[in-house]
Amino acid sequence: MIRRYIERVQKNGYGTVLKATLAGVDRLKKSGKGPVVLKCTEAIASADDEIHEREQKVCDRIRKAVT
């Protein structure tokens, strides 16, 4: 799944993929899985023991969308 996401980013661009991903947030909210997705995203972002500014912005956008 992560591999496909990365491939879509490389093919379509980061902004396009992020926008499409966030468009599906309503389904996450209804399913109650939003916090799980946020936790996984934060884990990926901090995998190198540092959350970079751009990674933090993504996490913040997801947090805002699912809460």
N, C-alpha and C positions, 0 to 999 in steps of 0.2 A: 504494500500500500504506500509506504513512504517512497519507494522507488518510483512508483507511478506519479506521485505528487511532484517529485523532483524532475522527472521527465517532462511533465506538463509545464513546470516553471521554465525549464530550458527551452521548450518549444514555443510557449505562448507568452512568456514574460511573467515576472513576479506579481506585478500589479493586477494583471488579468486573472491569474489563478487565485490570488488572495480575495479579490472581489467576488469571484464565483464561489469560493469556499464560504465566505461570510454570508452569501445569499442563502445558503442552506441552514443557517443557524436556527431559524424558526423550528425546523424539525428537531434539532438538538434540544431546544428548550422544551418542546412538547414531550420528548422522550425522557427528559430528565438526565440526559447524558452529557450535557454541556460542561459541568464541572470535571468530568472524566477527560474530555477532550482538552480542556484547559490544562489539567494536570499533566497530561501526556505531552502537550506542546511545550510546557515549561520544562519538562524533563529533557526533551530534545534540545531546546534552546540552551540549557545549562550543561549539556553533555561535556563541553570542554572546560567546565568549571568557571565559566564566565558568560553572563548574558549581555550580549552586545546591544547597542542602542536600537538597532533595527529589529532584533529579536524581541526586545522588550516592548517595542511598539506593537508587534504582532500579538504578543501575549495580552497587552492592554486592550487591544481591539476585540480579541476573543472574549476576555473577561467582561468587558462592557456589553458585548452582544448576548452573552449567556446569562447575565445576572439581571 
